[in-house]
Amino acid sequence: MKVAALQLNSQIDLAGNLAEANGLLAQAADAGAGLAVLPENFSYLGAQDADRVVAAEQEGVGPAQDFLAEQAVRHQMWIVGGTIPIRGPDARVYSRSYLVAPDGRVSAQYDKLHLFDVDVPDTAAESYRESYTTIPGDQPVVGHTDFADIGMVVCYDLRFPGLFHRLSTIGMHMLVVPAAFTVPTGRVHWLPLLQTRAVESLVYLVAAGQWGEHARGRQTYGHSAIISPWGDVLAMQESGTGVVIADVDFDRQRELRAQFPALQHRREF
């Protein structure tokens, strides 16, 4: 089957962001994709972390959530809805990713576990404190579809191998990685991390990134990609908005796992 990673340049403009995502999802559907992955903060990317609170939706109600359901039904396609800020029990939000089925129902949801509280090295101004406005999730999630079990992670999660070990023991055939990676870290770590996560669990990986300049000069790295279980880059878009498409072959994945049974050789300590 074909899968798609959508690369966006989201801004402080909900309607504009959804319009851009609408066009790219149509492109993915026209290309025959059965699954499309949107990037982190696809519906709203503010100038600072606090802006996500302003754009927050109630669980089950809101334009971004409605958009995902409508698009999944329109295109008869599975959609991973990047992340949407969902109101929590206090003044903060959850950074929530949705797996939406072709009938519009939410099949799985995942709240970002690892929050980006970082001063980016070798830059003068890039400092983030995601935990000030965001509540971390509390469990890993594998979503179930009619073609594969899908491990759900978001951006900074890529740096924590224990999470991927846990997802692998739960059982998954594919990883989806909505992201908004910074440019300095993306240049050195993005592709190596993606390939490592695909190889160590022998899964297909679909990574959808934000790209370009956003509000107040914030810049993201792009390089949305689809990676094979052997670490091959099947398709990538380095810059610009667009759709990355590749074929995934789960029969080939099963053969590879049988020939190279590293998952069966894992030991717990």
Helices and strands as residue ranges (DSSP letters): E 2-7, H 14-30, E 33-37, H 51-54, H 63-75, E 78-80, E 84-87, E 93-100, E 106-111, E 117-119, E 127-129, G 130-132, E 134-135, E 141-144, E 149-152, G 155-159, H 161-170, E 174-179, H 183-185, I 186-190, H 191-201, E 204-209, E 211-213, G 215-217, E 219-221, E 224-227, E 233-237, E 242-247, H 250-259, H 262-265
